[in-house]
Amino acid sequence: MQLPQMPWFLAYDPGIAPAEGGLPGLDVLKTTMNSINLFAIIAIVGALCVSAVVWGWGHFSASHGAEANGKKGVLISVGAALLLGAANGIVAFFTNLGTQVH
């Protein structure tokens, strides 16, 4: 028994690619995002300091809950700093990966 042959239709490629300078305000948006990143990094430094103090205080006062929360805060702060520092690279990696999809 022979299966009927189905016509294969390829999806239409609209040809859209990101282009710099297409809309006004791109410089303002870049400056705003840089400022938000800076404020986030400063906040993470503060959170890391507070978490380290809570971790130490919990350790020396035998407060296991405070010690665990301090450790958690340190790990979350370090992870957030890693993501903020690598944000451009992560987006560029997945953007390049997305252009390879056909």
MIPA-967705 format. One record per residue: residue in three letters; x, y, z negated of N, C-alpha, C, CB in turn. Coordinates in steps of 0.1 Angstrom, whole numbers, plus 5000, padded with zeros to 4 digits. Glycine has a CB too. Layout:
BEGIN
ALAXYZXYZXYZXYZ...
! end
This chain:
BEGIN
MET500849885000500050005000500950125000499050004988GLN500650215009501450335010500750455004501750365025LEU501550534996500950644989500850764999501850684977PRO499850844998499750955006500851065003498351025005GLN501351125013502451215011501851355008503251235024MET502351404997501851534992502751644997501851534976PRO502151755002503051875006503651934994502251975015TRP504951964995505652034984505752184987507051974982PHE505252264978505252404979506252464969503852464977LEU507152534974508152604965507552734960509452624973ALA507952764948507452884942508153004949507752894927TYR507353114950507853234956508853304947506753334960ASP509953344952510953414944510753564946512453384948PRO510253634935510053784937511253864938509153834925GLY512453814935513653884937513853994927513653944951ILE513353984915513554084904514754054896512254084895ALA515554154894516754144886516954264878518054114895PRO517554254866517754384858518654474865518254344844ALA518254604865519154704871519254824862518554754885GLU520454864860520754974851520455104858522154974845GLY519755194851519455324856518155334863520555364865GLY517355234861516055234868514955324861515455094869LEU515055334848514155424841514855524833513255334832PRO514255634830514855734822514855694807514155874823GLY515855734800515855704785516655584782514455684781LEU517355524791518155404788519255434778518755344801ASP519855554780520955584771520455604757521655714775VAL519255664756518555684742518255554736517355774744LEU517755454744517455324739518755254734516755244749LYS519755264742521055204737521555264725522055214748THR521555394724521955464711521155424699521955614713THR519855414701518955374691519255224686517455384695MET519455134695519754994692521054984684519754904704ASN522055064689523355064682523155114668524355154690SER522355224666522155274652521455174643521355404653ILE520455104649519655004641520654894637518554944649ASN521554854646522554754643523454794632523354714656LEU523854924632524754974622524054974609525255114626PHE522855024608522055024595521854884590520755094597ALA521654784599521454654595522754594589520954564606ILE523854624595525154574590525454634576526254604600ILE525154764574525354824561524454764551525054984562ALA523154734554522254674545522754534541520854664551ILE523354464551523854324548525054334539524154254561VAL525854434541526954444531526454464517527954564535GLY525454544516524854564502524254444497523854674503ALA523454374505522854244501523854144497521954194512LEU525054134504526054044501526654074488527154044512CYS526954204485527454244472526554214461527754394472VAL525254244462524254214452524154064450522954274455SER524153984460524053844459525253784452523853774473ALA526453834455527653784449527653814434528853844455VAL527153934430527053964416526053874409526654114414VAL524853854415523853764409524453624408522553764418TRP525153574418525753444417526753434406526553414431GLY527653534404528553534393527853544380529553644395TRP526953634379526153644366525453514362525153764367GLY524853454372524153324370525053214365523353284382HIS526253214371527253114368527753134353528453114377PHE528053254350528653274336527653284325529453404337SER526353304329525353314318524553174318524353424321ALA524953084325524352944326522952954330524452884312SER522653054339521253064345521352994359520853214345HIS520852874359521052804372520152854383520652654370GLY518952914379518152974389518753094396516753014383ALA519353184387520053304392521253264401520453394381GLU521953164397523153114404522653064418523853004397ALA521652984418521152934431520653044440519952824429ASN519953144434519453254443520653334448518453334435GLY521653354440522853424444523553354456523753444433LYS523653224455524253144465523453154478524452994461LYS522153144476521253154488521353294495519753134484GLY521453404487521553534492522853554499521453634481VAL523953494494525253504501525153434514526353444492LEU524653314515524553244527523653314537524053104525ILE522553364533521653434542522353564547520353474535SER523053634539523753754543524853724553524353824531VAL525553614551526653574560526053534573527553464554GLY524953464573524253424585523753544593523153324582ALA523153634586522653754593523753834599521753844583ALA524853844592526053924597526553854610527153934587LEU526553724609527053644621526153674633527153494618LEU524853664631523853684642523953834647522453654637LEU524053924638524154064643525454094651524154164631GLY526554034646527754044654527753974667528953994645ALA527053864668527053784680525853814689527153644676ALA525053914685523753944693524053964707523054054686ASN524954044711525254074725525653954732526254184726GLY526553874726527053754732525953644734528153694724ILE525053634724523953534725523053574736523253534711VAL522653704737521753744747522353734761521353894745ALA523653764762524353754775524453604779525753814774PHE524753514770524853374773523553324778525253294760PHE522453354771521153294775520653364788520153304764THR520953494790520653564802521353494814521053704802ASN522653464813523353394823522853254825524853394820LEU522453194815521853054816520553064823521652994802GLY519753164820518453184827518553204842517653294820THR519653274846519753304860520153174868520853404863GLN520553074861520852944868519652854870521852864860VAL518552894864517252814866516752834880516252844855HIS516452734887515852744901514552674901516852694911
! end
